[in-house]
Amino acid sequence: MPHVQIDKWNIWYDEYGSGSLPVLLIPGAIGTAKSDYYEQLDGDDILDEDKFTIIAVDPPGCGRSRPPVRKYGSNLYDIDAQCLYQLMTHLGYESFAVIGWSDGATAALWMACKYPKAITKMVISSVVAYPDTKVLSALKAMGSVDKWPKQRLDNYLRSYTSKEELQKLWDKYLMFYEHIKTYFASDTNESVYKFINFPVLILRGDKDNITSMSHSEYVLNRIKSAVMYRLPNGGHDLHQRYSPMFKTTVEDFLVNNVLPKGCQQDMVPITCDFDCITSGNAG
C-alpha cells in the first residue's frame, strides 16, 4: 500500500498519471485527497494524467495518514511542509509543482517558504494567510457536521467511517483555530516571502464566505512572482463547484505558462486583524 513512514507519521498518498510534470495536491482542514479533490482525480474533470504525475496526499494525522491523529500546535504547518517535502523526495521528485486549497493552501505557503528551490510553480485557492476572527466565526457557523450541505458531508465520508468520527476531528480543528493567535503571534514567514521566485497563481472566489479578499491580497502583496485570478461567483470550494474552469486554468498555468485573462498583478493596500502584520507591500 502507498504509505511512507516519515518520522512518526505514516503518510498515505495516491498516485495518478504518468506525465513528466510532478504535482503535489494538498487538501484542506481535516480533508483528504478523496474528500477534497474528487473532481480532479476521479470525477468528470480529472487533471491531465498524460501531462502530470499527481501525488495526492492525506496530510499527517488525517484520513488514511493515521494513526497518530493530527496534533495541533505552533509546529502544525512546519510538520506538514517537512513531511510532504520528504515524501516527494522519497518518491524521487527533487522539484515539483504544488496545488493547495484552504488550509492546504496555508501548508503550501509554508512549503514555499521552507523549500523555495524545490517548487517549480504553485496554485493556491481560498487561502487562509493569517489568523482571522472572521474566519473563526465562519468556521463556528459550520460547527455541526449535521448542518453541512449533503455534498460536502458525502465528500468527507469518502474518507471517514462515520459522522461521529468526522465531528470529533472537526471539533479538534475548531479548537485549534479558536486559539490560533496563541500559536502564531506573528507571521514567522514574513521575512522569507521575498525569496519565492517561482510563479504563483492565487485563485479567489468573490463569494467566499469563509476567507475575505484580504487573505489573497496579503499573499499577492508579499510574493513578487504571484498573480491573482478572481471568480465573481466563486465560493470557498471554487475548485469543486467550478471544476471545468479549475482544470483548464491549472493545466494552462502549469503546462503552458498561460495565465487566465484578468489576472491581477498590482500591489494593493489591505487591512487585516493580525496585529503584528503591517498592511500593504512588505517588500
Long-range contacts (C-beta under 8 A, 24 or more apart in sequence): 3-64, 4-87, 4-90, 4-91, 6-82, 6-83, 6-86, 6-87, 6-90, 7-83, 8-68, 9-60, 9-61, 9-65, 9-68, 9-79, 9-83, 10-65, 10-66, 10-67, 11-57, 11-58, 11-60, 11-65, 11-83, 11-84, 11-87, 12-57, 12-58, 12-63, 12-64, 12-65, 13-55, 13-56, 13-57, 13-58, 13-87, 13-91, 14-41, 14-55, 14-56, 15-53, 15-54, 15-55, 15-56, 16-41, 16-46, 16-47, 16-49, 16-52, 16-53, 16-54, 16-56, 17-47, 17-48, 17-49, 17-50, 17-51, 17-52, 17-53, 17-54, 18-49, 18-50, 18-53, 19-48, 19-49, 19-50, 19-51, 19-52, 19-53, 20-51, 20-53, 21-51, 21-52, 21-53, 21-97, 21-254, 21-255, 22-52, 22-53, 22-55, 22-88, 22-93, 22-95, 22-96, 22-97, 23-47, 23-52, 23-53, 23-54, 23-55, 23-96, 23-97, 23-98, 23-99, 23-254, 24-55, 24-57, 24-84, 24-88, 24-96, 24-97, 24-98, 24-99, 25-54, 25-55, 25-56, 25-57, 25-99, 26-57, 26-59, 26-80, 26-84, 26-98, 26-99, 26-100, 26-101, 26-104, 26-105, 26-107, 26-108, 27-57, 27-58, 27-59, 27-62, 27-101, 27-104, 28-101, 28-102, 28-103, 28-104, 28-105, 28-126, 29-102, 29-103, 29-173, 30-62, 30-70, 30-156, 30-166, 30-169, 30-170, 30-173, 31-59, 31-62, 31-63, 31-101, 31-102, 31-103, 31-104, 31-156, 31-159, 32-58, 32-59, 32-62, 32-63, 32-64, 32-158, 32-159, 33-57, 33-58, 33-63, 34-63, 34-155, 34-158, 34-159, 35-63, 35-155, 35-156, 35-158, 35-159, 36-101, 36-104, 36-155, 36-240, 37-101, 37-239, 38-155, 38-158, 38-240, 39-239, 39-240, 39-243, 39-246, 40-239, 40-243, 40-246, 40-247, 43-243, 44-243, 44-244, 45-243, 45-244, 45-246, 45-247, 46-247, 47-247, 47-250, 47-251, 48-251, 48-255, 51-251, 51-255, 52-254, 55-87, 55-88, 55-91, 55-93, 55-96, 57-84, 57-87, 58-159, 59-83, 59-84, 59-104, 59-107, 62-159, 62-169, 63-159, 63-160, 64-159, 69-169, 69-172, 70-169, 70-172, 72-172, 72-173, 72-175, 72-176, 72-183, 73-176, 73-183, 74-183, 74-184, 76-176, 76-183, 77-106, 77-107, 77-110, 78-110, 78-114, 80-107, 80-110, 80-111, 81-107, 81-110, 81-111, 81-113, 81-114, 81-115, 82-114, 84-111, 85-111, 85-114, 85-115, 85-118, 88-118, 89-118, 94-118, 95-119, 95-120, 96-120, 97-121, 97-122, 97-123, 97-254, 98-122, 98-123, 99-123, 99-124, 99-250, 100-124, 100-125, 100-127, 101-125, 101-126, 101-239, 102-126, 102-127, 102-128, 102-210, 102-211, 102-236, 103-128, 109-189, 109-219, 110-189, 112-196, 112-198, 112-200, 112-223, 113-189, 113-192, 113-193, 113-195, 113-196, 116-192, 116-195, 116-196, 116-197, 116-198, 119-198, 120-198, 121-198, 121-199, 121-200, 121-201, 121-253, 121-254, 122-198, 122-199, 122-200, 122-201, 123-200, 123-201, 123-203, 123-250, 123-253, 123-254, 124-200, 124-201, 124-202, 124-203, 124-219, 125-202, 125-203, 125-204, 125-205, 125-238, 125-239, 125-246, 126-203, 126-204, 126-205, 126-208, 126-210, 126-211, 126-236, 126-237, 126-238, 127-202, 127-211, 127-215, 127-216, 127-219, 128-210, 128-211, 128-215, 129-215, 129-216, 129-218, 129-219, 130-184, 130-187, 130-215, 130-218, 130-272, 130-274, 130-277, 131-180, 131-181, 131-184, 131-273, 131-274, 132-211, 132-212, 132-215, 132-272, 132-273, 132-274, 133-273, 134-212, 134-273, 135-177, 135-210, 135-211, 136-177, 136-178, 136-180, 138-209, 138-210, 139-173, 139-174, 139-177, 139-210, 140-174, 143-170, 143-171, 143-174, 145-170, 152-237, 155-240, 185-276, 186-276, 186-277, 187-274, 187-276, 187-277, 190-222, 190-277, 190-282, 193-222, 193-223, 193-282, 194-222, 194-224, 194-283, 196-223, 196-224, 196-225, 196-226, 197-224, 197-225, 198-225, 199-225, 199-226, 199-227, 199-253, 199-257, 200-225, 200-226, 200-227, 201-226, 201-227, 201-228, 201-229, 201-249, 201-250, 201-253, 201-259, 201-263, 202-226, 202-227, 202-228, 202-229, 203-228, 203-229, 203-231, 203-234, 203-238, 203-239, 203-246, 203-249, 204-228, 204-229, 204-230, 204-231, 204-234, 205-230, 205-231, 205-233, 205-234, 205-235, 205-236, 205-238, 206-230, 206-231, 206-232, 206-233, 206-234, 207-232, 207-233, 207-234, 207-235, 208-234, 208-235, 208-236, 208-238, 209-235, 209-236, 210-236, 211-236, 214-270, 214-271, 214-272, 215-272, 217-268, 217-270, 218-270, 218-272, 218-277, 220-264, 220-265, 220-267, 220-268, 221-267, 221-268, 221-270, 221-280, 221-281, 221-282, 222-281, 222-282, 226-265, 227-259, 227-263, 227-264, 227-265, 228-263, 228-264, 228-265, 229-259, 229-260, 229-262, 229-263, 229-264, 230-262, 230-264
